[in-house]
Amino acid sequence: MKLQRLRAGFERLLEWIIIALVLALTVLVCLGALFRYIGAALSWYDELASIGLVWLTYYGSALAALKGAHIGVAGLVNIMPRNLRVAVTIFSEACVFAFFILLAWTGLQVLDVLGIGNDTMVSLDWVPLRLTQSAVPVGAVLFIIAEALRLPKTLADARASGFVDVEIAQALEEVGAPVPETELAPRGERR
């Protein structure tokens, strides 16, 4: 129960960060277009908008990881025998953790290099690149936390009858239809 509350709180935090980023990007792009239209283009808005999009991508990917919404092949995994399905799931999760640990570590190394030269954005020379590029290691750590919070459910699904595609489950819930546990699990392994 405590893990579910922690997961719900983390999900809410990510949602609010993403909402703030989307609103900020929307305002920024609209202002940039307006100023360009009146002939007084902002020299910095393109660079800032692209950095904001990177931040949105990393934070959004962490939220998608928490919800299990990244691309997967549930049907292929579901037709495997239970023991193989669990082994493949553990291997898959280990690969994800290894990749994002490496990404966080490499991102921190990049931040160290950027800190040596006191590099800044081209158009806003008071904004350090360490700040703008922090999305990589921070996003990687958020992704790791999201995967760790979802891991018990992922392993439980692998041990049970398999996985249900997140998008299909959400669509069925929205129209009030029952969500199947899984349709591709071997006959003896359905719940």
N, C-alpha and C positions, 0 to 999 in steps of 0.2 A: 504494500500500500504506500509506503514511504517513497519507493522508487517511482511509482506512478505519479505522485504529487511532484516529485523532483522533475520528472519528465514533462509534466504539464506546465510547470513553471518555466522550464527551459524553452519549451515550445512557445509559450506566451512571450518571453523575452525576445526570442528570434523574430516572432511575428511583429512586435513593436519596432524592432530595429529595421526590419524590412519595410514596414509601412513608412517609417521616417525617411528611409533612403529613397523610396519611390516618390514620396511627396517632394523631397528636396530636389530630386532629379527632374520632376515635372515642372516645378517652379523655375529651376535653372534653365531648362531647355526653352520654356515659354518666354522667359526674360531674354534669353539669347536671341530667339527668333524675333521678338518685338524690337529689341535694340538694333538688330540687323535690318529690320524692315524700315525703321526710321532713319537709317543711315549712320548710326553710331554703334557699330558692332563692338561687342565686348571681346577683348583680345584673349581673355582667360577662360571663357565659358566652355569651349570645345575640350580643352585639356581637363578641366574639372569634371565635366560630364562623363568623359571616358573613364576617369578614375572612379567616379561614383558608380558607373556601370560595373566595373570590376568588383567593387565592394559589394554591390547588390548580388552579383553572381556568387561570390564566395559565401556570403551570409545566407543567401537563398539555397545554396547547395547543402548547407548544414541543416536547414529546415527540412528540405526534401529527404535528407538522410534520416532524420528523426522520424519522419512519416513513412519511411520505406518506399519512397516514390521515385527512386532512381531506376534507370533502365535495368531490367532483369529478364530472365527467361524462366519464369515460374513454371510454365508448362513442362519444360525439359527437366527441371529439377524434380517436379512432382511425379514424373513417371519412373523415377529411380526407386529402387528398394530403400526402405527406411534407413538402414545403416549407411548406404552409399550417399543418400540425400543429406544425412547429418554430416558425414565426412566432407562432402563437397561444400556444404554451408560453412563449416568451420574453416576450411581452406580459403574460401571466398572472403570471409570476414577477416582472416589473418592477412590476406593480400591487401585488403582495403586499409586495415590498421597500419601495415608496414608502409604503404604508399603515403598515407597522410602524415605519419611520423616523419618520414623522409622529407616530405614537402614542408612541414613545419620547421624542421631542422635546417633545411636549405634556405627557407625564407628568412630565418633568423640570421644566417650567415650573410645573406644579401643585405639585411638591415645593418649589420655590423660594418660592411664595406661602405654602404651609403653614409654611415655616420662619420667615417674617417674624413671624407672630403667636404662634409657639410653641404651636400648637393641639395638643390631646391627645385621646385617646379620651374619650368621655363617662363611661363606667363605670370606666375605669382611667386616672386623670388623670396617671399617671407614664409612660404609653406615648405617645410623640409620633405624630401623624398622618403625619408624614413617613415613619416606619417602616412604618406599616400600608399607606400608599398607594404605597410603593415597588414593590409588585408590578406596577404598570402599566408603568413604564419598564424595570424589570428583566426582566419577562416579555416585553416587546416586543424587547429586545435578545437574549434567549435564542431567541425565535422567528426573528429575523434570522440568528443563528448557525446554527440548525437548517436553515433554508432554504438558506443558503450551503453547508452541508455536504452537503445532498441535491441541490443544483443540478447537479453533473456527471452524476449518474445520471438525473435528470429530463431533461436535454438529450439524453443518450445514448438513452433510451427514445423520446423524440420523434423522433430521427433514425432510429431502427431501426423496429420494427414497431408501436410504440405502447405504451400503458399497460395494465397488468393491475390491476384493482381490488384494493386491499390486503386488504380483508376477505375477498374470495373466495380470494385466494392463501393467506392464513393458514388459512382453513377447510380448503382442500384439503391443505395441508401437514400439518395436525393429523390428518387421516384417512389420510394416506399416499398420497393421489392425486397424479398429476402436475399441475403447475401449467402451464396453457397460456400461451404467450407473449402472445397476444392473438387474439381471434376475430373482431374487427371491422376489422382493418386491410385496406386494399385488397389484392387478390390478389397483385399483384406486389411487395408490400412486406413479406411475412412473412419471418421469419428462417429 
